[in-house]
Amino acid sequence: MVKISPFQPVYFNGNYCEVTSPPFDSINKEMEKNLKRCSENVTHLTLPDNENYTYARVKILEWVDSGVLKRAEKPVLVLIDQSFNHSGKILRRTGIISLVDVFPDDGYVKPHEKTFIGPVKERMKVLGEMRTQPEPIFLAVNDRELEPLLQGMVAEREAMFSFTDGNGVSNSVYFLDEEEQLDRIVKLLKNDSAMVADGHHRLEASRRLAGERSGTEKNFWSSVMAYITSMNSPGLFVSGIHRIVKTNIEIDSFLNRLAEYFLVNDNPPVSGKDFITVYLDRYYYLLPPENESNEGYKTNFQSPIHALNTVIFNEIMGIDSEGMDTEMEFTHDEKYAVDEVRKGRATAAFIMPDWDRENLFRIVLSDGVLPQKSTYFHPKVHSGIVLNVLF
């Protein structure tokens, strides 16, 4: 049961193209510098300069007092209707931002990637001092009725505000406050489970803060602000994250070892998408073996990321879980990964396929936790559209 509830969001009084940003953990230093040129950009809160965590709380209160930030008059669900161009087609995705109960953990909000204690503690410091949730985590549910229901609610309605974000995604934002509409959405989701698409470290930070605090603060952190959309939306994409490896590789020997576990081809398969592409001196395409019946097959080949980590990195290359985190680079950009090898700065690029969404949801709902950096859900929802502030 996904327990959602309306809340009184705080939101910027205009200028949304300048004040919003991508999620904090997808921002590089150059992006951060450019975003912070706007003195009211949300990155001044999510990425405080010089780790000055108390500054963000002071800044929020200043912005509220000066009218930069406004607070909704009554509890609402925030509906976001998005559209964007993908390969020449205009696609649409609709979801809501609400509060979701996450503490105590009842098992209905399911992380799908492992977290690391360092990033969790860092977010606890930022969020705890700020006493604010400045950006939603991203949840996906399997209910096919959610998106049509939401789109019907705003079909004849004027958006409260609209903006196009830095990725070219058009966002129309609505505040839903009619009791009948709120009840329909709450009831629709109450029998569903949600997979965490993005924001694992923020979720864990919120749960730990709820466990440490008392009274009003405990209640505040027991519910997390979350964007919820359907896993079945045509406007939701789940890509793999590519790996760039700098470990020395003897190509002929490595290919021979790969052939013990995979069907290794010089040409891409004409059908199917669950293959791994590795670029060494050229492209090679690795397909899972056919008609395997051994005990380890289902575990090692239940997804491409399992095959990559368990078979290639661990078994063949001898890279343990710590090395997978520290000895390689991760990127969403296939061209960049291959160019690093061509320029001699890396020895191999492992190009991961897009995920089969049904298979991903099945793995997660069966309590499968994937390695860190296994998925890239996109388009992202920008931070700063609304904030949840403890007053």
C-alpha positions in Angstrom: 0.0 0.0 0.0 1.5 3.3 -1.1 0.2 5.8 1.4 0.1 9.3 -0.1 -1.3 12.5 1.3 -1.7 16.1 0.1 0.5 18.9 1.6 1.0 22.6 1.6 3.8 23.1 -0.9 6.1 26.1 -1.0 6.8 27.3 -4.5 8.7 30.1 -6.3 6.8 33.2 -7.3 7.7 32.9 -11.0 10.9 32.7 -13.1 10.8 28.9 -13.2 13.3 28.6 -16.0 15.9 30.2 -13.8 15.1 28.9 -10.4 14.7 25.1 -11.0 17.5 22.6 -11.7 18.2 19.0 -12.3 18.4 16.7 -9.2 21.4 17.7 -7.2 23.3 14.4 -7.8 23.2 14.8 -11.6 24.8 18.3 -11.6 28.5 18.6 -12.4 30.7 21.6 -11.3 30.2 23.5 -14.5 26.5 23.1 -14.4 26.4 24.1 -10.7 28.4 27.3 -11.5 26.0 28.3 -14.3 22.8 27.5 -12.3 24.0 29.5 -9.3 24.4 32.6 -11.4 20.7 33.0 -10.6 20.7 34.1 -6.9 17.4 32.4 -6.3 18.2 29.0 -8.0 17.3 26.0 -5.9 20.9 24.7 -6.1 21.8 27.3 -3.4 19.7 25.0 -1.1 20.5 21.6 -2.5 24.3 22.2 -3.0 25.2 24.9 -0.3 28.5 26.6 -0.8 31.4 25.5 1.5 29.1 22.9 3.2 27.3 25.8 5.0 24.2 23.8 5.8 22.6 26.4 8.1 22.8 29.0 5.3 20.1 27.1 3.3 17.6 27.3 6.2 18.3 31.1 6.6 17.9 31.6 2.8 14.5 29.8 2.7 13.1 31.9 5.5 14.4 35.1 3.8 12.8 34.1 0.5 9.5 33.4 2.2 9.6 36.8 4.0 10.4 38.6 0.8 7.9 36.9 -1.4 10.3 34.9 -3.5 8.7 31.8 -2.1 4.9 31.4 -1.5 3.0 28.8 0.4 -0.1 27.1 -0.9 -3.2 28.2 1.1 -4.4 24.6 1.7 -3.2 21.0 1.1 -3.0 19.9 -2.5 -1.6 17.3 -4.8 0.8 18.8 -7.3 0.1 17.4 -10.8 2.9 17.8 -13.4 2.0 17.3 -17.1 5.1 17.0 -19.2 5.8 16.8 -23.0 9.0 16.5 -25.0 10.4 15.6 -28.3 11.9 12.1 -28.6 13.2 10.9 -32.0 10.8 13.2 -33.8 7.7 12.3 -31.7 6.1 14.4 -29.0 5.6 12.2 -25.9 3.7 13.0 -22.8 4.1 11.9 -19.2 1.9 12.9 -16.3 2.5 12.4 -12.6 1.9 13.9 -9.1 4.0 15.2 -6.3 2.6 14.2 -2.9 3.8 13.1 0.5 4.4 9.4 0.8 4.7 7.6 4.1 8.2 6.0 4.3 8.9 5.5 8.1 8.5 3.0 9.6 9.4 1.1 6.4 6.4 -1.1 5.5 8.0 -2.5 2.4 5.7 -0.9 -0.1 8.2 1.7 -1.3 11.0 -0.4 -2.7 14.5 0.8 -3.4 16.1 -1.0 -6.4 19.7 0.1 -5.9 22.1 -0.1 -3.0 23.1 3.1 -1.1 26.4 4.1 0.4 26.7 5.5 3.9 28.8 8.6 2.9 26.2 10.1 0.5 23.4 9.3 3.0 25.2 11.1 5.8 25.9 14.1 3.6 22.2 14.4 2.7 21.2 14.0 6.3 23.3 17.1 7.1 21.9 19.2 4.2 18.3 18.2 4.7 18.4 18.1 8.5 19.8 21.6 8.9 17.5 23.0 6.2 14.4 21.2 7.6 13.1 21.2 4.1 12.6 18.7 1.3 13.6 20.8 -1.7 13.3 18.1 -4.4 11.1 15.1 -4.7 12.4 11.5 -4.9 11.1 9.7 -8.1 8.7 6.8 -7.7 7.2 4.5 -10.4 4.1 2.5 -9.9 2.7 -0.3 -12.1 -0.9 1.0 -12.2 -1.9 1.6 -15.8 -5.0 3.7 -14.8 -3.0 6.5 -13.0 -1.9 8.5 -16.0 -5.3 8.5 -17.9 -6.9 9.5 -14.6 -4.6 12.4 -14.0 -4.8 13.6 -17.6 -8.6 13.6 -17.5 -8.5 15.8 -14.4 -6.7 18.6 -16.2 -8.1 18.3 -19.7 -10.1 21.5 -19.4 -8.1 23.2 -16.7 -5.6 26.0 -16.9 -2.2 25.3 -15.5 -1.1 27.3 -12.4 2.2 27.8 -14.1 4.2 26.4 -17.0 7.9 26.4 -18.0 10.3 24.6 -20.2 13.3 23.1 -18.3 16.9 23.0 -19.4 16.4 19.6 -21.1 13.7 20.9 -23.3 10.8 19.3 -21.4 7.6 21.3 -21.2 6.1 21.3 -17.7 2.6 22.4 -16.9 1.9 22.4 -13.1 -1.5 22.1 -11.5 -2.6 22.2 -7.8 -5.4 19.7 -7.2 -7.4 20.5 -4.1 -10.9 19.1 -4.8 -11.7 16.4 -2.3 -13.2 14.0 -4.8 -10.2 14.2 -7.0 -7.8 13.7 -4.1 -9.8 10.7 -2.8 -9.8 9.0 -6.3 -6.0 9.3 -6.5 -5.4 8.1 -3.0 -7.7 5.1 -3.4 -6.1 4.2 -6.8 -2.6 4.0 -5.3 -3.4 2.4 -2.0 -3.2 -1.2 -3.4 0.0 -0.6 -5.3 3.7 -0.8 -4.5 6.2 1.8 -5.7 9.7 1.4 -7.0 12.2 4.1 -6.2 13.4 5.3 -9.6 15.7 8.1 -8.4 16.6 9.5 -4.9 17.7 6.4 -3.0 20.1 8.3 -0.8 17.6 11.1 -0.1 15.0 8.4 0.9 17.4 6.7 3.2 18.4 10.1 4.7 14.8 10.9 5.4 14.2 7.5 7.1 17.3 8.0 9.3 16.3 11.5 10.2 12.8 10.2 11.2 14.4 7.6 13.3 16.6 10.1 15.1 14.2 13.0 15.6 11.2 13.4 17.8 7.9 15.3 17.8 7.1 17.5 14.8 10.4 16.8 13.1 9.9 13.0 13.4 6.5 13.4 11.7 8.0 15.6 9.0 10.7 13.2 8.0 8.4 10.1 8.2 6.8 11.3 4.9 8.9 12.1 1.9 8.0 14.4 -0.9 7.8 12.2 -4.0 7.0 12.5 -7.7 4.9 9.5 -8.7 4.2 8.3 -12.3 3.3 5.1 -14.0 6.0 2.6 -15.0 3.9 2.1 -18.2 3.9 5.7 -19.4 5.2 6.1 -22.9 7.1 9.2 -21.6 9.2 7.2 -19.2 12.5 5.8 -20.3 14.9 3.5 -18.3 18.3 3.3 -19.8 21.4 1.4 -18.6 24.4 3.2 -17.3 27.6 2.6 -19.2 31.0 1.6 -17.6 34.4 2.9 -18.6 37.2 0.6 -17.4 40.9 1.5 -17.2 42.2 -1.8 -15.9 44.8 -3.4 -18.3 43.2 -5.9 -20.6 44.9 -8.4 -23.0 42.2 -8.5 -25.7 42.6 -12.0 -27.1 42.7 -13.6 -23.7 39.7 -11.5 -22.6 37.6 -12.5 -25.6 38.4 -16.2 -25.0 37.2 -15.9 -21.5 34.0 -14.1 -22.6 33.3 -16.9 -25.1 33.1 -19.3 -22.1 30.0 -17.5 -20.9 28.5 -15.5 -23.8 27.8 -15.8 -27.5 30.3 -13.2 -28.8 29.4 -11.6 -32.2 31.1 -9.1 -34.4 27.8 -7.7 -35.6 24.8 -6.5 -33.5 21.9 -8.9 -33.1 19.0 -8.4 -35.6 16.5 -8.7 -32.8 16.3 -8.5 -29.0 17.9 -5.9 -26.8 19.3 -7.7 -23.7 22.9 -7.8 -25.0 26.0 -6.0 -23.7 28.2 -4.2 -26.1 31.9 -3.9 -25.3 34.3 -1.7 -27.2 37.9 -2.7 -27.0 39.7 -2.3 -30.4 36.3 -2.4 -32.0 32.8 -3.4 -31.0 31.8 -6.8 -29.8 28.3 -7.9 -28.9 27.7 -10.3 -26.0 24.5 -12.3 -25.9 23.5 -14.5 -23.0 23.9 -18.2 -23.6 21.0 -20.1 -25.0 19.1 -23.0 -23.3 21.1 -22.8 -20.1 19.8 -25.0 -17.3 22.5 -24.7 -14.6 21.7 -23.4 -11.1 23.6 -20.1 -11.5 22.1 -19.1 -14.8 18.9 -17.4 -13.5 21.0 -15.4 -11.0 23.8 -14.5 -13.3 21.8 -13.7 -16.3 18.5 -12.4 -15.0 19.4 -9.0 -16.4 22.4 -7.5 -18.3 23.7 -5.7 -15.2 23.8 -9.0 -13.3 25.8 -10.6 -16.1 28.2 -7.6 -16.3 28.9 -7.4 -12.6 28.8 -11.1 -11.6 30.3 -12.8 -14.7 32.5 -10.2 -16.5 33.8 -7.9 -13.7 33.9 -10.4 -10.8 34.5 -13.8 -12.4 36.5 -12.9 -15.5 38.3 -9.7 -14.5 38.6 -10.2 -10.8 37.1 -6.8 -9.9 35.2 -6.9 -6.6 32.3 -4.7 -5.5 34.5 -2.0 -4.1 36.5 -1.9 -7.4 33.3 -1.6 -9.4 32.6 1.6 -7.5 36.1 3.1 -7.4 38.0 1.7 -10.5 35.6 2.7 -13.2 33.7 5.7 -14.5 30.0 5.8 -15.1 28.3 7.7 -17.9 25.0 8.0 -19.8 26.8 9.1 -22.9 27.7 6.1 -25.1 29.8 8.3 -27.5 31.9 9.6 -24.6 32.5 6.1 -23.3 33.7 4.8 -26.6 35.8 8.0 -27.3 37.7 7.4 -24.0 38.9 4.1 -25.3 39.7 5.4 -28.8 41.8 8.2 -27.2 43.7 5.8 -25.1 42.4 7.0 -21.7 40.6 3.7 -21.0 40.9 0.1 -22.1 37.2 -0.9 -22.4 33.8 0.6 -22.6 30.8 -1.5 -21.6 27.6 -0.2 -23.2 24.5 -1.2 -21.4 21.1 -1.6 -23.1 17.8 0.0 -22.2 15.9 -1.9 -19.5 12.9 -3.9 -20.2 10.6 -2.1 -17.8 8.4 -5.1 -17.0 11.5 -7.2 -16.1 12.9 -4.4 -14.0 9.7 -4.1 -12.0 9.5 -7.8 -11.6 13.0 -8.0 -10.2 12.5 -5.2 -7.8 9.1 -6.4 -6.5 10.6 -9.8 -5.8 13.0 -7.9 -3.4 15.8 -7.7 -5.9 18.3 -4.9 -5.1 20.5 -4.0 -8.1 24.0 -2.7 -7.9 24.5 1.1 -7.7 24.3 2.9 -11.0 22.2 0.2 -12.7 19.4 2.4 -14.1 18.9 5.9 -15.5 15.3 7.0 -15.4 14.5 9.9 -17.7 13.4 12.6 -18.3 14.1 13.7 -14.7 11.7 15.9 -12.8 13.4 19.2 -12.0 14.1 20.3 -8.4 12.5 23.5 -7.1 9.0 23.1 -8.7 7.7 22.8 -5.2 9.3 22.4 -1.8 8.1 20.8 1.4 9.2 23.1 4.3 8.9 22.5 8.0 7.7 25.8 9.6 
